Amino acid sequence: MSSTHRLTIEPEGFRLDGAPFRFIAGAVHYFRVPRPYWRDRLEKLRACGFNAVETYVAWNAHQPTEDEFLLDGMLDLPAFLRLAQELGLYAILRPGPYICSEWEFGGLPWWLLKKEGIGLRCMNGPYLQAVDGFFDRLIPAILPLLSTNGGPVLMMQVENEYGSYGDDTEYLEHIREGLIRRGVDVPLFTSDGPTDFMLTGGTLEGCHMTGNFGDRTAGQFAKLRERQKDGPLMCTEFWNGWFDHWTEAHHSRAPEEAARVLDEILACGASVSAYMFHGGTNFGFMNGANCPDVKFRTPEYQPTVNSYDDDAPVNEYGGLTPKYRLFREVIAKYAPVPELPVSEPKLRRYGEVAFTACADLLDAADALSRPVKLTQPLPMEQLGQGYGFILYRTHVRGPREEMPLILSGLHDRAHIFVNGKLAGIQYRNDDAPAVKLAVPAEGLDLAVLVENMGRVNYGQNLLDRKGIDGAIRLGQTFLYHWEALPLPLDDLSAVSFGEMKPFDGRPQLLRGAFTVDGEPEDTFVRMDGFRKGVIFVNGHPLSRYWEVGPQRTAYLPAPFLRSGENELIALELDGRDRCAALLTNEPDLG
């Protein structure tokens, strides 16, 4: 595959260098998989009979601030594509700028939300300027990987499922022309759900149309054919599994049912990409959320868990599932399947990790952040913060009668403290204020700690600033003059830990250590007896946890560990019954 290749789209189907071709692809997202495991996941893709890997490009991961652009480590997309080519795989690239994917903000960078007058996914000046800056950096790195230049990338997508969001055809044209102008000369395509409104809003004249679906194959392709009379049929996202939100039951799909639909797609001669073949993990704070409008009621915020196992043929930690075997059997009916060795991952139980030191987060806030004086609360983006928590504090003058404390524009979950003590917890989905306050003559100190639980990644509520994106009132009265302390928690080295103390309603940072003898192996962090919080390993955020489930364990890959001593920190927000975590070899997604 090192020589140049050209994919063309003909009335009768795809042709590669003039010969009939079809994609049997699987989705593997490089930014969700530790780099040392890329080879293993791609080898399993090839051994299952797939001929191509499909991946999104996560803009927000590559450009965490406006002045940065990262193409190293887990973000070395050129290296990922070269590895795929080395293993005999072609590639389908979906560079966005929006990707959805249950990923934080649908792949859009948080710093867009600090721009005045920003409008998303449309012909909005500040947004287009940022998109063009992203493409100016990304596309030159990708051009050598196009098949026309000797690389594996046969085809690229224009935007992503745009018809479910808007109908700005001029914007889609801007994205398409931007790719072409920067040198992309492989076929371009769109992908949308096969419904009239999605295909009307999301497709472009002269750009190949594909569909995303999980069943009812004949009807879905018939709808595509209404719009596109010839050319190859393709399901760009065959949803063979599904993702999980916190508070829901774990989603799974019978392997036999998923294999049946894959067989239907291939039997009619169509191309396909299995979404996901291997899902991976939304490490740290990178999970997304949904927030659908339901019959004009207040939208319900639905944050996604950190695991992106997605009930895929290769599970979150690289294990083969029954779906893998059945998919391989189906593919073998339509294409050669190589006999290649694959291995199961090694999992290790390290046992309990006792937390032996403790720090009060509110007490540590001034060491972790520098207070910003505000007349009224501002969302974290306006203060240059992307992820984590933000603390607002003020003194409220009295006397005042008892009135509800109203957090207007709360995104997403707030702990409210009065004179240093927990008064209540407010969630953005709650129907009523959680706290009522009567203010004595001497006044009181009020602090509001807000957790960013993941930006919305899909739908009409995509513009999702975090913290307080509105105002704080006591009854009808606005409360003014605040200090805000951004707490991204990306560096905990300034925290002074002391002896363990009982939980008293104030969030605690708990520190423990464990030893890895020999080479590290994959494990899972289990936080039974803890309520809600964040896990940090060796200074980096690993995963959220929440007793509501469904996810009960957080995947901790061996590359995140080191031989010898390792540090485990948990930020516990709501209370705990224990002082130890468990590192287990038994994953539990609910």
Secondary structure, 3 states (H helix, E strand, C coil): CCCCCCEEEECCEEEECCEECCCEEEEECHHHCCHHHHHHHHHHHHHCCCCEEEEECCHHHHCCCCCCCCCCHHHCHHHHHHHHHHCCCEEEEECCCCCCCCEHHHHCCHHHHHCCCCCCCCCCHHHHHHHHHHHHHHHHHHHHHEHHHCCCEEEEECCCCHHHCCCCHHHHHHHHHHHHHCCCCCCEEEEECCCHHHHHHHCCCCCEEEEEECCCHHHHHHHHHHHCCCCCCEEEEEECCCCCECCCCCCCCCHHHHHHHHHHHHHCCCEEEEEEEECCECCCCCECEECCCCCCCCCCCEEECCECCCCCCECCCCCECHHHHHHHHHHCCCCCCCCCCCCCCCECCCEEEEEEEEEEHHHHHHHHCCCEEECCCCCHHHHCCCCCEEEEEEEECCCEEEEEEEEEEEECEEEEEECCEEEEEEECCCCCCCCEEEECCCCEEEEEEEECCCCEEECCCCCCCCEEEEEEEECCEECCCEEEEEECCCCCCCCCCECCCCCCCCCEEEEEEEEECCCCCEEEEECCCECEEEEEECCEEEEEEECCCCCCEEEECHHHCCCEEEEEEEEECCCECCCEEEEECCCCCC
